[in-house]
Amino acid sequence: MYPNTQLYINGQWQDAQSGDSLAVINPATEQEIGRVAKAQIADLDQALQAAAQGFEVWKATAAAERAKIMKKAAHLLRERANDIARIMTLEQGKPLKQAKIETLSAADVIEWFAGEAVRSYGQVIPSRQQDVHSYTVKTPVGVVAAFTPWNFPINQIVRKMSAALAAGCSIIIKGPEETPASPAQLIQAFHDAGVPKGVVNLVYGEPAEISAYLIPHPVVGKISFTGSTPVGKQLAALAGQHMKKATMELGGHAPVLIFKDADLDVAVSEMLASKFRNAGQVCIAPTRFLIEREVYDQVVEKIKQQVEALKVGSGLDDGVDVGPMIHARGYANIQKLIRNALDKGAKLVCGGHALEGKGYFMQPTVLKDVPFEADCMDKEPFGPLVLCRPFDSYSEAVAEANRLSFGLAAYAYSRSNKVCLDLGRDIQSGMLTINHVGLGFPELPFGGLKDSGYGTEGGSEAINAYFDTRLVTVAAR
């Protein structure tokens, strides 16, 4: 049973004041499975008032008490993981196992930031004068407006919310209309854990309308956005006009560099598992497979064999590796990119077609010898598509890895210590993982460079974006 989703404002679930709602579509069946309340300006005003009042309460709550409530929410999330995962699969499409992993990982994120709540320290600064004491204090920035996408309905919210709550901020979350019910379950866990009224608020509606109203609003002190680069640039510009702090986690087009001395079997199996997770709809998914020419044909054949063995189907079915894409727009776009690449001279290794029948199911697709003229080499292919190209030298591989304006994630495989160290220096990416998949853990920074955004949503630095650092200097008289 899939639940309808209301707005969560000032500690209670409620319909939009207008009564408006939007349809939620199961991407595996293309059928409406529920409704989500659509907020209007009146609802946003109510959420802003609630968040302002909640902030006054929450910032005065001891860090240890904030951490206690957060840890209880994490415990409840774990207890409810099976039910939440099923809801997520119905609305988002990903295999049930992946949905459960996302839910359990969210609990880990909450607990980790709960620990940071009690470890946010200021500094005592040595003074030039004997009777002067100078020190810094960290104070919560205020009300946070967070904007999150549909591809990881819980994961994308929980990082922003956990950091904000740990710092003592209140938050208004603009959740994804395509996948509203699983985020609502996350908020319910915090509600049941005892978070005070107004501290957490969840709204849905027209994204452009909500962002245009919340970002300039004087109650909001900071924004955090995860989404496409074009939209991120617009919101960052709006935040800049109003001097609002902003964290931007935007698009990517991640290269993976496979050198001839790498453990090829490990490289292929790990990269394909990452590539086809969530049907390839992942901002950090490895996309451009750059393979040293001496092992190029061998690696492409390994890729083909493993990709052809992937099972595509409803995320609720046993043994499914790849679920449907989220909506018709992305489904059509990935097919368009494949046709364009083939027209430009790319060679089809496997896949390449949509599955017949209902649902936004796309065959996992591998293209080789993809020319630079193909659109998919420049535009992020947000779907189950692998692009393969050979390289002849280290410098050629690095040049291609750095060619685009994106710089979110990158991957590499080599047994050479020198190559690994050189890559750490040369790859222009916010995150680089070598010889394993090591991204996304709560304790690690998560963010990009260049057009992939700025700021981090993981690691010890993440909470700092939700603080103001203030100087106090006192002369004894």
N, C-alpha and C positions, 0 to 999 in steps of 0.2 A: 504494500500500500504506500503510495507516494503522497506526502502531506502538502497542502497548500501553505504558502508562506506569507506571513504578515510582516509589518515593520516592527522593529523593537526600539521603542523610544521611552526614556525615563523609567526603565525597569518593567515595562509591560509590552506585550504583543498586541498590536492593533492594526485594523485596516487603515488604508489611506483615507483621509478625511473626505476626499472626493468619491470614494468607493471604487476608483479605477484599479484595474489589475491587468497583468500581462499573462499570456500563455507560456507554459513551460513545455518544451518538446523533447521527447525521448529520441535521441539521434539514431538509435538502433531501429526504430519503427516509424519515425517521422510523425508520430501521433502525439496529441496533447495529453499530458499526464497530470497537469495541475495548473495552478495559477499563483502568481506572486503579486503582492500589493505594489502599486505604482505611486510613489511619493510625488507630491506637488510642493510648491513653495510653502504652503501652510504647514505641511509636515516637516519640512526642513527647518522652518522657524521654531517649531516645537522641539526638534532634535537639538538645535543650537542652544536654546534656552536650557534644556535638560543637561547638555554637556557642560555648559558654563557653570551650572549649579553643582553638577557632579564633580567638576574639577576642584572646586573649593573644598569639597569633602575629601576627595581622594588625595590631594596634595598634602592634606593635614593628617592623613593616615600613615602610621609608622611603616617604614619600608619592610620590617619583619612581618607586619600584618598583611601588607599587600602581597608579599611572597607566599604567605600561608594560604590566602584565597586562591592565588594562581596555581599553587600546587594541588589544591583540592579540585580545581577545574580540570587539571591534567589527569588526575585520577578518574574523574567522572568520564572524561573523553575515552580513556582506555576501556572502562567498563562497557561503554556504549559503541565501541568501534565496529562491531559486526553490523549493527543496525544502521549506523551512519554510512558505512561503506556501501551498503545496498542502495541507500538513497542516492549517494554520489554516482554510482554506476548507472542508475536509471536516468539521471539528468545529464550526466557528462559523457557517459559511454565507455570509460576506461574499464579494463577487466577488474573484477571484484577484488582480486588479490592486490592490485595496485592501489585501489581505493582504500583498502584497509591499511596498507603501508603508509599512505599519506596521512590517514587519521592518527595512527600511532606515532608517526614522526612529529605531528603537531603537538602531541602531548610532551614529547622530548623538548621541543622548542619552548613551550610554556615553562617547563621546569628549569630549563637553562637560564632563561631571562629572569625567572623568579630569584635565582641565585645572584644574578647581576644587580637586582634591586637593593640588596644589602651590601654591595661592594662598589658603590658609586661614590668615589672619594674626591674631595677637593685637595688643595695643596697649601702648605705653609711655605711662604717665600722668604728666604733670608733677607733681612732688612739692611739698609745702609746706615741706619741709626739705631742706637741701643734701645730706645724707648718706643720704637715703631714696630707694630706687628702687622704684617700683610699676609692675607690668605685669600683663597678662592673658595667659593661655594657653588655647587651645582643645584639649580632649581628647575623644576619641570617647565617646559616651554608653554604649556597651556592646552587648549583644545586642538586635537589633531583631526584632520580630514584625510581619510585613506580611501584610495580608489583601487579596486582589485579586479582581475580578469577571471575568466571561467575555466582556464585549463587546469589549475590546481585550486579548486574552490575554497578549501580550508587552508592549505599551505600558504597561499599568498596573503591571506588575512592574518594568520596567526603570528607571523613574524612582525608585522607592523603593530598589531594590537599588543603583543607580549612586551615588545620594547617600550611602547608608550605607557602601558600600565606599570611596568617595572619602574619607570622614571617618575611616575606620579601624575601622568597626563590622563585626561579623558579623551574619548575618541568617537568620531562619527565615521562609520564604515559605509561606503557606497559599494555594496556587494554586486556580484554578477547576476544579471537578470536571467541568463541562460541556465545557471546552476544555483538557484537560491536556497534550496532546502538544506543542503549539507552545511553551508555557513551558518544557517539558523540553528542547527544542532550544536555547532561550536559555541555560539552565543548563549544557548540554553545551558550549556555546561557551566559557563561563567555565572549566569544568573543563579543556578542552583548552588554554586559554590559560595554565593553571598556577596558578589560584587555590588557596591551601593548603587542606588538609582542614579541614572544619568551618566555614569562613568563610561558605559559602553552603549552605543546606539548603532542600529543597523537599518539602512534604508536602501530601497531599490527604485529605479525609475529611468528617465531619459538621461544618459550619461552626460551629454553636453550641457543640458539644463542644470543638472545637479552640480557639476564642477564649476560652471560659470557663476553659480550662486554662492557655493561654499567657499571657494578659494579667496575671493576678495572680502568676504565677510569679516568684520572686525573681531568677532569672537574667535575665529580660527587663527591659531598661531603657527601651525606647521602643516604641510601636506606631504603625503607619501603616495607615489603612483607606480603601479606596475602595468605595463601595456606596450603598445606600439611606439616606435620612435616618433612618427609624425604627431600623434596625439600628445606624447610626452613633451615634445618641444612647445606645443601650444600651451599646455598647462604650466610648464616651467616659466614661459614668458609671462603668463598671467600672474603666477606667484611672484615673479621678480618685480612686476609693476606695483605690487602691494607689499613688497619687502617681507615676504613670507619664506621661512625656511622650507627647503624641499629636498626630498630624496627621490631619485628617479631610477627605476630599474626597467630598462627598455629592451628593444629587440636585439637579436644576435644573428650570427651566421657562422657558427663555430667550425673552425678547421680542425681536422685531426691529421697529424703528421706521422706517418708510419715509415720508419727507416728500415733498411734491409736487414739490420742486425737485431731487430725487435723479435720478441716472442710473438710470431704472427697469429697463432691460434688464440692466444690471450687477447691480443689487440682486436681481432675481429669479433670475438664473442662478447667482449666488454662493450665495444663501441656499438654493436648492433643492438644489444640490450638497452643501451642508453638512447639510441636513435629511435627505436620503435616503441619506447615507453610512451603511453598516452597518445598513441597513433602519430608520433612525431610532433605533436603539438606542444613543444617544450622550448622555451627561449634559449636554453643552454644545450640543446640537442646537437651532437656532432653531425655536421651536414656535408661539408666539403672534405672528402677523404683524399688526402694528398699522399701518394704512395710512391716510394722510391722505385725507379723504373725496373731495376733488376728483379724485383719481386712483385711487380705490378700485376701481371697476369695471374700469378699464383694467388695473390690476395683477393683479386676480383672474383676468382673462382670460389674461394672459401666464402666470400660474402654471398655469392649467388646460392651456394648450397644451403647456407643457414637461413637466408631470407625466404627461399622457397619452402622451407620447412615450417615457417611461422603459420599459425592458425588464426584466421580472421573470423570474427563473429561477434555476437552480443557479449558484452562484458559479464553477463550473468551466467553464461554457459561455461562448463568445465573445460579447462585446457586452452582457453582462448588467450592468445598472445597480443593481438591487436584488435581493439574495438573500433567503433565508427568514429569518424570525424564529427565535430560538434554541430556544425550547421551547413546549410546548402552553400553559403558564400565561400567558406574555406574549401569545401569539397570541390566546387567548381574551379577555384583558383589553382589548386594543386594539379588538376587535370590540364588546365591551361598552360601551366609552367612546363609540364611534361611534353605536351605537344610542341610548344615553342622550342624546347631543347632538341627534340628529335628533328624538327624542321631545320635547325641550325647545324645539325650534323652529329649530335650525340648518338651513341649506340645504346639500344635497349638491352640490358642484361637479363632482367626479369621483371615481372609485374607490368605496370603501365596502364592498367584499366580499372575502371570502377566495377564493383560487383553488381550483378543484376538483382532486381527486387528492391524492396523497401530498405531504408536505412542509408546512411552516408558512409558506406563501406568502400574503402579504396585498397586495391592490392598494394602491399609493400613493394616499392619500386626501386630498382637500381639502374642508374645510367652510368656509362663509362665514356671516357674521352670527351667530356662535356666541354664545348668551346666557351671561351670567355664572352662571346657574343650572346650566349643564351641568357635569358632573363634570370633564370634560377641561380646563376653564378653571382648575381648582384643583389637580388631580392630574396629575403628570407623565405625559404620554402617551408611553411609551417604545416608540415604533414609528413606522411610516411615515404619520404624520398631521399635516397642516397645519391650523391654526386661523386664520381671517381675521376681523378686526373693523376697522371704520372709526373714525377719530378726527377731531375738529374743531379741536383746538388743541394747542399744545405741552404745556400743563399737563395736559390730559386724557391725552395719550399717556404722559407721565412717570408720572402717577398709576397708570395701569394697569400699566406696566412694573414699578413698585415695589409693587404691591398685595399680592403673595404673600410668604410667608415665605422663599421661595427667593431666592438672590442669587449664583448661580454665574457665568453668562455672559449677555451682552446684546449686541445688534447694532443698528446704526443706519446710515441712508443719508440724506445731505443735502449740498447744495453750499454751504450757509450756514456760514461760519466761526463765527459767533456761536452757531448751533444746536449745532454740534459741540463747541464749548468748554463751552456750558451743559450739554450731556449729560454730559460728563466730570465735571462738578460734581454733577449731580442724580441720575444713575442709580445705584441702590444695588445694585451688583454687583461681585464680585471681579474680573471681567474684562469690559471693554467694548471692542469693536472697531468702528470707524466707517469706512465706505466701502471696506472690504476685509475679508477673513477672515484675521486675524492672530493666532490663538491656537494654543497647543500646541507652539511651538518651544522647544528646550531652554533657550535664554537668557532666556525670558520667564516671569514668575511664572504659576503655574497653581493657582488655589484660589478659594474662595468666601467669602461673607459670610452672616450669619444662619443659617438652617437648612441652608445648603449647605456648612457646615463651617468649618474654620479651619486656618491654615497654608498653605504653598505647596509644590508639588512641581516647581517649575521656577524658573529664574533664580538669581541669585547668593545669594538668601536661603535657598534650599531646603536647602543643605547645613548651615546653622546649626542646624536641628532635630535633627541627629545629633551635635551637639557639646554638651558642657558648657563654659561659660566660667568660668574660675577666676582669682581674683585672687591674685597674689603680691606682697607688699610687704616689702622688706628694708631694715633700717637697718644701715649699716656700723658696726662696733664694733672 
